[in-house]
Amino acid sequence: MPDRLGRAYWLWPGLLTLVVTAVQLDRAPLWRDELATWSAATRSLGDLFRLVGTIDAVNGPYYLLMWGWLAVAGDSVTALRLPSALAMAGAAALTTLLGTRLFGPRAGLLAGLLFAVLPSTSRYGQEARPYALVTLLSLLATLLLCRALDRPSPARWAGYAAAVAGLGLANLVALSVLLGHALAAATHRPAGSAATHRSAGVRPRWALSVLAAGLVLAPLAALGRGQQGRQLDWVGRPGAASLLGLPATVVQAGVVGGLLVGLAAVAVASRGRRGVLLGLAVALPTLLLFVAGQVTPLFVPRYLLFVVPFAALLAAATLAPLRLGAALAIVLAAGLLGAPEQAALRRTHESPRSAPVDYPAAIRIVGTGQQPGDAIVYAPRDGWAFLDLATAYYLRSDRPRDVLLVRDQARRGDFWATECPRPAECLATVDRLWLLTWGEHRDPLAGVPADRADPLRTGFRIDKRWTVRGLTVALLVSTRP
């Protein structure tokens, strides 16, 4: 089949991935992490560097990349997500190339097509976060390692080192892929009369390449380590259920994740050294993240997205010996089994998807009903809800005055705002007040901290209340005579 598609057959899975991820690319509202990306990437360079010096340094290179992109493309939902869609398309093409090198053209093509239809490919190909880019760079580093092992040269090892450095700049956790790379380098046995000599030279060259990348990444790693407690304070310790549930969580569909793992396990058992090494490239980063999560807040399943293409390669290696029609039917079945999740992820990016948050609907209510002189209060303001960022994004001009704001995110150098320490005094001159709170509440003030709720209860009455998915909007009117 690859012969019928031409020498550039590896582009077809990339094109399919781009088409799939482009479908309803801007339908799901930006979710909290994407609002953080928008906030960071639309600041001045000085404010952006101040931000990464305070929090989220590990995503600083991605924010800088997005800063340049948004300066050219604008900050629409499509513009924010398009780099991820393109990165996923590139990842599908590289999956095909890597599969061809390891298991032959048919396996490569099947791997790329399988990767294209996975729900996780669409989920993170439609998100303005670095995970799609991480997946692309992980595959690029692995492919360049294969090239350097087969025909070593300074240029090839330099290219590999650059790819590893880029991978670390995109996500430090993804450097755990180097565990599999280390095993590949250690067990590599080149063919030919000079095989022993060349094999002995591979290991130090690999180590020097990784060391060079490590020197580039050391400052970022040190800065990120100091910020970890604040940035990942919401992450709990994983248990056995978290580990067993990873295929469903990472792939975004339980049945598809189970199918992928089952097919991959067959290849690990039947495909010799390459199957085992690729299986370890999936298993070792997973186990490392799980073990690390026992001692430090780090276990975030989406951090493992970069191993999904390796699992797809193993699954394709199992399918390749079958009749082509049967193999393609299984790939199609995987796509159909994931169709419900494909539809769901295009409605919301929140997790679980049964608890969506409709920022645009809530903010449309405010935008439609506001009058000159109106003010607004957000609750909570100190967590990860980012209600103020959502309002700033979806209501660009003529927003109600943020009456409690004392110091904004850019001046603080993080994603939060400092509010008035004496709310009653700051609210004293307000006649009409919008209240936007997290969660759906019969009493809009139920989600407001007491030091803010008390002056609101005594100085205002609730005129109107609306609930949308995940949020409550209320209009309060002053009771002052």
C-alpha positions as CSV (number, residue, x, y, z in Angstrom):
1,M,0.0,0.0,0.0
2,P,2.7,2.6,0.8
3,D,4.1,2.1,-2.8
4,R,0.7,3.0,-4.2
5,L,0.7,6.3,-2.3
6,G,4.0,7.4,-3.5
7,R,7.4,8.0,-1.9
8,A,5.9,10.7,0.4
9,Y,3.3,8.3,1.8
10,W,4.3,9.3,5.3
11,L,2.7,12.7,4.7
12,W,-0.8,11.1,4.4
13,P,-1.2,10.3,8.1
14,G,0.0,13.9,8.8
15,L,-2.7,15.3,6.5
16,L,-5.4,13.0,8.0
17,T,-4.4,14.2,11.5
18,L,-4.6,17.9,10.4
19,V,-8.0,17.3,8.9
20,V,-9.3,15.5,12.0
21,T,-7.9,18.1,14.5
22,A,-9.2,21.0,12.4
23,V,-12.8,19.8,12.6
24,Q,-14.5,22.2,15.1
25,L,-11.1,23.4,16.2
26,D,-12.6,26.5,17.9
27,R,-15.8,25.0,19.2
28,A,-14.8,24.1,22.7
29,P,-14.3,27.2,24.9
30,L,-10.8,27.9,26.1
31,W,-10.3,26.1,29.4
32,R,-8.3,27.3,32.3
33,D,-4.8,26.1,31.1
34,E,-5.4,27.7,27.7
35,L,-6.5,31.0,29.4
36,A,-3.1,30.9,31.2
37,T,-1.4,30.5,27.8
38,W,-3.3,33.5,26.4
39,S,-2.5,35.6,29.4
40,A,1.2,34.8,29.3
41,A,1.6,35.1,25.5
42,T,-0.1,38.4,25.2
43,R,2.0,40.2,27.8
44,S,5.0,42.4,27.0
45,L,8.3,40.5,26.9
46,G,9.3,42.1,30.2
47,D,6.1,41.0,31.9
48,L,6.5,37.5,30.3
49,F,10.0,37.1,31.8
50,R,8.7,38.4,35.1
51,L,6.0,35.7,35.0
52,V,8.4,32.8,34.4
53,G,10.6,34.1,37.1
54,T,7.7,33.7,39.5
55,I,5.8,30.6,38.3
56,D,5.4,28.3,35.2
57,A,9.1,28.7,34.2
58,V,8.9,25.2,32.7
59,N,6.4,26.5,30.1
60,G,8.3,29.7,29.5
61,P,9.8,28.6,26.2
62,Y,6.4,27.6,24.9
63,Y,4.9,30.9,26.0
64,L,7.7,32.7,24.2
65,L,7.0,30.7,21.1
66,M,3.3,31.6,21.4
67,W,4.2,35.2,22.0
68,G,5.8,35.4,18.6
69,W,3.1,33.4,16.9
70,L,0.2,35.5,18.3
71,A,1.9,38.7,17.3
72,V,1.6,37.5,13.7
73,A,-1.6,35.4,13.8
74,G,-3.7,37.1,16.4
75,D,-5.3,35.6,19.5
76,S,-8.5,34.0,18.3
77,V,-9.3,30.5,19.5
78,T,-8.3,29.1,16.2
79,A,-5.0,31.0,16.2
80,L,-4.2,29.9,19.7
81,R,-4.8,26.2,18.9
82,L,-3.5,26.0,15.4
83,P,0.2,25.4,16.4
84,S,-0.9,22.4,18.3
85,A,-2.9,21.0,15.4
86,L,0.2,21.5,13.1
87,A,2.5,19.8,15.7
88,M,0.1,16.8,15.9
89,A,0.1,16.5,12.1
90,G,3.9,16.6,12.2
91,A,3.9,13.9,15.0
92,A,1.7,11.6,12.8
93,A,4.2,12.0,9.9
94,L,7.1,11.3,12.2
95,T,5.3,8.3,13.7
96,T,5.0,6.9,10.1
97,L,8.7,7.5,9.4
98,L,9.8,5.9,12.7
99,G,7.6,2.9,12.2
100,T,9.0,2.5,8.7
101,R,12.5,2.5,10.0
102,L,11.7,0.0,12.8
103,F,9.1,-2.3,11.3
104,G,8.7,-1.5,7.6
105,P,6.6,0.8,5.5
106,R,3.2,-1.0,6.1
107,A,3.7,-0.8,9.9
108,G,4.8,2.8,9.6
109,L,1.7,3.8,7.7
110,L,-0.7,1.9,9.9
111,A,1.0,3.5,13.0
112,G,0.5,7.0,11.5
113,L,-3.1,6.3,10.6
114,L,-3.9,4.8,14.0
115,F,-2.3,7.7,15.8
116,A,-4.4,10.1,13.6
117,V,-7.7,8.7,14.8
118,L,-6.9,8.4,18.5
119,P,-9.1,10.8,20.7
120,S,-5.9,12.0,22.5
121,T,-4.5,13.2,19.2
122,S,-7.5,15.5,18.7
123,R,-7.8,16.5,22.3
124,Y,-4.3,17.8,22.6
125,G,-4.1,18.9,18.9
126,Q,-7.0,21.2,19.8
127,E,-5.4,22.7,22.9
128,A,-3.2,25.8,23.3
129,R,-0.7,24.0,25.5
130,P,2.7,22.4,24.7
131,Y,1.7,18.7,24.8
132,A,1.4,18.3,21.0
133,L,4.8,20.0,20.5
134,V,6.3,17.7,23.1
135,T,4.9,14.7,21.3
136,L,6.4,15.9,18.0
137,L,9.8,16.6,19.6
138,S,9.9,13.2,21.4
139,L,9.4,11.5,18.1
140,L,12.0,13.7,16.3
141,A,14.6,13.0,19.0
142,T,13.9,9.2,18.7
143,L,14.1,9.3,15.0
144,L,17.3,11.2,15.0
145,L,18.8,8.8,17.5
146,C,18.0,5.9,15.2
147,R,19.8,7.7,12.4
148,A,22.8,8.5,14.6
149,L,23.0,4.9,15.7
150,D,22.8,3.5,12.2
151,R,25.3,5.9,10.6
152,P,27.1,7.9,13.3
153,S,28.5,11.3,12.5
154,P,29.1,14.6,14.4
155,A,26.3,16.3,12.5
156,R,23.8,13.5,13.4
157,W,24.7,13.5,17.1
158,A,24.5,17.3,17.1
159,G,21.0,17.1,15.6
160,Y,20.0,14.6,18.2
161,A,21.3,16.8,21.1
162,A,19.4,19.7,19.7
163,A,16.2,17.7,19.5
164,V,16.7,16.5,23.1
165,A,17.3,20.1,24.2
166,G,14.1,21.2,22.4
167,L,12.2,18.4,24.0
168,G,13.3,19.5,27.5
169,L,12.5,23.1,26.8
170,A,9.0,22.0,25.8
171,N,8.5,19.7,28.8
172,L,11.1,18.5,31.3
173,V,9.1,15.4,32.3
174,A,9.3,14.2,28.7
175,L,13.0,13.8,29.1
176,S,12.1,10.5,30.7
177,V,12.0,9.2,27.1
178,L,15.8,9.2,27.4
179,L,15.5,6.0,29.6
180,G,14.5,4.2,26.5
181,H,17.1,6.0,24.4
182,A,19.8,4.9,26.9
183,L,18.8,1.3,26.5
184,A,18.8,1.6,22.7
185,A,22.3,3.1,22.7
186,A,23.6,0.5,25.2
187,T,22.3,-2.5,23.3
188,H,22.9,-1.2,19.8
189,R,24.9,-3.7,17.6
190,P,25.8,-2.3,14.2
191,A,26.4,-4.7,11.3
192,G,29.7,-5.0,9.5
193,S,33.4,-5.7,10.2
194,A,33.8,-2.7,12.4
195,A,30.7,-3.4,14.4
196,T,32.5,-3.8,17.8
197,H,34.4,-0.6,17.4
198,R,31.4,1.4,16.3
199,S,29.3,-0.1,19.1
200,A,31.8,1.0,21.7
201,G,31.8,4.5,20.3
202,V,28.0,4.9,20.4
203,R,27.6,5.0,24.1
204,P,30.0,7.9,24.9
205,R,28.7,9.9,21.9
206,W,25.1,9.4,23.2
207,A,26.2,10.4,26.7
208,L,28.0,13.5,25.4
209,S,24.9,14.5,23.4
210,V,22.6,14.2,26.4
211,L,25.2,16.1,28.5
212,A,25.2,18.9,26.0
213,A,21.4,19.1,26.1
214,G,21.5,18.9,29.9
215,L,23.8,21.9,30.1
216,V,21.2,23.9,28.1
217,L,18.4,22.8,30.3
218,A,20.0,23.0,33.7
219,P,18.9,26.6,34.5
220,L,15.3,25.9,33.4
221,A,15.2,22.7,35.5
222,A,16.6,24.5,38.6
223,L,14.0,27.4,38.2
224,G,11.2,25.0,37.6
225,R,12.1,22.8,40.6
226,G,11.8,25.9,42.9
227,Q,8.4,26.7,41.5
228,Q,7.0,23.2,41.6
229,G,5.2,23.3,44.9
230,R,3.2,26.3,43.9
231,Q,2.5,25.3,40.4
232,L,1.4,21.7,41.1
233,D,-0.2,22.2,44.5
234,W,-3.4,20.6,43.2
235,V,-1.7,17.3,42.2
236,G,-2.3,14.4,44.6
237,R,-0.4,11.2,45.2
238,P,-1.3,8.5,42.6
239,G,-2.5,5.1,43.7
240,A,-2.8,1.8,41.9
241,A,-6.1,2.9,40.3
242,S,-4.4,5.9,38.8
243,L,-1.7,3.7,37.2
244,L,-4.2,1.1,35.9
245,G,-6.4,3.9,34.5
246,L,-3.6,5.5,32.5
247,P,-4.5,4.0,29.1
248,A,-8.0,5.4,29.3
249,T,-6.9,8.7,30.8
250,V,-4.1,9.4,28.4
251,V,-5.7,8.1,25.2
252,Q,-9.0,9.8,26.4
253,A,-11.1,6.7,25.8
254,G,-11.1,3.6,27.9
255,V,-12.0,1.0,25.1
256,V,-9.5,2.5,22.7
257,G,-6.8,2.7,25.3
258,G,-7.3,-0.9,26.2
259,L,-7.2,-1.9,22.5
260,L,-4.0,0.0,22.0
261,V,-2.3,-1.6,25.1
262,G,-3.4,-5.1,24.1
263,L,-2.1,-4.8,20.5
264,A,1.1,-3.2,21.8
265,A,1.7,-6.0,24.3
266,V,1.5,-8.6,21.5
267,A,4.3,-6.7,19.6
268,V,6.5,-6.5,22.7
269,A,6.3,-10.3,23.0
270,S,6.7,-11.1,19.4
271,R,8.9,-8.4,17.8
272,G,12.2,-9.1,19.4
273,R,14.6,-6.5,20.6
274,R,13.0,-3.6,18.9
275,G,9.6,-4.5,20.3
276,V,11.0,-4.8,23.8
277,L,12.9,-1.5,23.5
278,L,9.8,0.3,22.2
279,G,7.7,-1.2,25.0
280,L,10.2,0.1,27.5
281,A,10.0,3.5,25.9
282,V,6.3,3.4,27.0
283,A,6.7,1.7,30.3
284,L,9.7,3.3,31.9
285,P,8.5,7.0,31.7
286,T,5.2,5.8,33.0
287,L,6.7,4.0,36.0
288,L,9.1,6.9,36.6
289,L,6.3,9.4,36.8
290,F,4.3,7.1,39.0
291,V,7.2,6.6,41.5
292,A,8.1,10.3,41.4
293,G,4.5,11.1,42.2
294,Q,4.8,9.2,45.5
295,V,7.3,11.8,46.8
296,T,6.5,15.0,45.0
297,P,3.4,16.4,43.2
298,L,4.1,15.4,39.6
299,F,1.7,12.7,38.5
300,V,-0.3,14.4,35.8
301,P,-1.4,11.8,33.2
302,R,-1.3,14.2,30.2
303,Y,2.4,14.6,30.8
304,L,2.7,11.1,29.3
305,L,1.1,12.0,26.0
306,F,4.5,11.7,24.3
307,V,4.5,7.9,24.8
308,V,1.2,7.4,22.9
309,P,2.9,7.3,19.4
310,F,5.3,4.6,20.6
311,A,2.3,2.5,21.7
312,A,0.7,3.1,18.3
313,L,3.9,1.9,16.7
314,L,3.8,-1.3,18.7
315,A,0.1,-1.8,17.8
316,A,0.9,-1.3,14.2
317,A,3.7,-3.8,14.3
318,T,1.1,-6.3,15.5
319,L,-1.3,-5.4,12.7
320,A,1.2,-5.3,9.9
321,P,1.4,-9.1,9.2
322,L,-2.4,-9.2,8.8
323,R,-4.1,-8.8,5.5
324,L,-4.2,-5.1,4.6
325,G,-8.0,-5.0,4.7
326,A,-8.1,-6.6,8.1
327,A,-5.4,-4.2,9.5
328,L,-7.2,-1.1,8.2
329,A,-10.5,-2.4,9.5
330,I,-9.0,-2.5,13.0
331,V,-7.6,1.0,12.7
332,L,-11.1,2.1,11.5
333,A,-12.7,0.3,14.5
334,A,-10.4,2.2,16.9
335,G,-11.5,5.4,15.3
336,L,-15.2,4.5,15.6
337,L,-14.8,3.3,19.2
338,G,-13.3,6.7,20.0
339,A,-16.0,8.7,18.1
340,P,-18.1,9.5,21.2
341,E,-15.1,11.0,23.0
342,Q,-14.1,12.8,19.8
343,A,-17.5,14.5,19.9
344,A,-17.3,15.2,23.6
345,L,-13.9,16.8,23.6
346,R,-15.1,19.2,20.9
347,R,-17.7,20.5,23.4
348,T,-15.4,21.0,26.4
349,H,-11.8,20.5,27.4
350,E,-12.6,20.3,31.1
351,S,-12.0,17.0,33.0
352,P,-14.3,15.3,33.6
353,R,-16.2,16.2,30.6
354,S,-19.4,15.6,32.5
355,A,-18.6,18.9,34.3
356,P,-18.1,21.5,31.6
357,V,-17.5,25.2,32.2
358,D,-19.1,27.6,29.7
359,Y,-17.1,30.8,30.1
360,P,-18.5,32.4,26.9
361,A,-22.1,31.9,27.9
362,A,-21.6,33.5,31.3
363,I,-19.7,36.4,29.9
364,R,-22.2,37.0,27.2
365,I,-24.8,37.5,29.9
366,V,-22.6,40.2,31.4
367,G,-21.8,41.8,28.1
368,T,-25.4,42.0,27.0
369,G,-26.8,43.3,30.3
370,Q,-24.1,45.7,31.5
371,Q,-24.6,49.4,31.8
372,P,-22.1,52.3,32.0
373,G,-20.7,52.5,35.5
374,D,-21.2,48.8,36.3
375,A,-18.6,46.9,38.3
376,I,-17.8,43.2,38.6
377,V,-16.5,40.8,41.3
378,Y,-15.1,37.4,40.7
379,A,-15.1,34.4,43.2
380,P,-12.8,32.7,43.7
381,R,-9.9,34.9,42.8
382,D,-7.0,33.0,44.3
383,G,-7.4,29.6,42.7
384,W,-7.3,28.1,39.2
385,A,-10.7,29.2,37.9
386,F,-9.3,32.2,36.1
387,L,-12.7,33.9,35.9
388,D,-11.1,37.3,35.4
389,L,-8.9,36.0,32.6
390,A,-11.9,34.5,30.8
391,T,-13.8,37.8,31.1
392,A,-10.8,39.7,29.7
393,Y,-10.6,37.2,26.8
394,Y,-14.2,37.0,25.8
395,L,-15.2,40.6,26.6
396,R,-12.4,42.6,25.1
397,S,-13.7,46.2,25.6
398,D,-16.2,48.0,27.8
399,R,-16.0,45.5,30.6
400,P,-17.5,46.2,33.9
401,R,-14.9,47.8,36.3
402,D,-13.0,45.2,38.3
403,V,-13.9,47.1,41.5
404,L,-11.8,45.0,44.0
405,L,-8.7,45.0,41.8
406,V,-5.6,46.5,43.3
407,R,-2.8,44.9,41.4
408,D,-3.2,42.9,38.2
409,Q,-1.5,39.7,37.0
410,A,1.1,41.4,34.9
411,R,2.3,43.6,37.7
412,R,2.4,40.7,40.2
413,G,4.2,38.4,37.7
414,D,1.8,35.5,38.0
415,F,-1.8,34.5,37.0
416,W,-3.6,36.0,39.9
417,A,-4.7,39.5,41.1
418,T,-4.4,41.3,44.4
419,E,-7.8,42.5,45.7
420,C,-8.8,45.3,48.0
421,P,-8.1,44.4,51.6
422,R,-11.2,46.3,52.8
423,P,-14.0,45.2,50.4
424,A,-16.7,47.2,52.0
425,E,-14.9,50.5,51.4
426,C,-14.1,49.5,47.7
427,L,-17.7,48.6,47.1
428,A,-19.2,51.7,48.7
429,T,-19.6,53.7,45.5
430,V,-21.0,50.9,43.3
431,D,-24.7,50.9,42.3
432,R,-24.8,47.9,40.0
433,L,-22.5,44.9,40.5
434,W,-22.0,41.8,38.5
435,L,-20.9,38.7,40.4
436,L,-19.3,35.8,38.5
437,T,-18.7,32.7,40.6
438,W,-17.4,29.2,40.0
439,G,-20.0,26.5,40.2
440,E,-23.8,26.5,39.8
441,H,-25.4,28.0,43.0
442,R,-28.9,28.7,44.0
443,D,-27.5,31.4,46.3
444,P,-24.9,33.3,44.2
445,L,-23.1,34.4,47.3
446,A,-22.5,30.8,48.4
447,G,-19.3,30.6,46.5
448,V,-17.9,33.9,47.7
449,P,-15.4,34.1,50.6
450,A,-16.9,35.5,53.8
451,D,-14.9,38.7,53.9
452,R,-16.4,39.5,50.4
453,A,-19.8,38.0,50.9
454,D,-20.6,39.9,54.1
455,P,-20.5,43.4,52.5
456,L,-22.3,42.1,49.5
457,R,-25.1,40.8,51.6
458,T,-25.5,43.9,53.7
459,G,-25.0,46.5,50.9
460,F,-26.7,44.8,47.9
461,R,-29.7,42.8,46.9
462,I,-29.7,40.2,44.2
463,D,-31.7,41.5,41.3
464,K,-31.2,38.7,38.8
465,R,-29.4,35.3,38.8
466,W,-28.4,33.0,35.9
467,T,-26.6,29.7,35.9
468,V,-24.7,28.3,32.9
469,R,-22.7,25.1,32.8
470,G,-20.2,25.3,35.7
471,L,-20.8,29.0,36.5
472,T,-23.2,31.4,38.2
473,V,-23.8,35.0,37.2
474,A,-25.7,37.4,39.3
475,L,-26.6,41.1,39.1
476,L,-26.7,42.9,42.4
477,V,-28.1,46.3,43.1
478,S,-27.1,48.6,45.9
479,T,-29.5,49.0,48.8
480,R,-28.1,52.3,49.8
481,P,-30.7,55.0,50.2
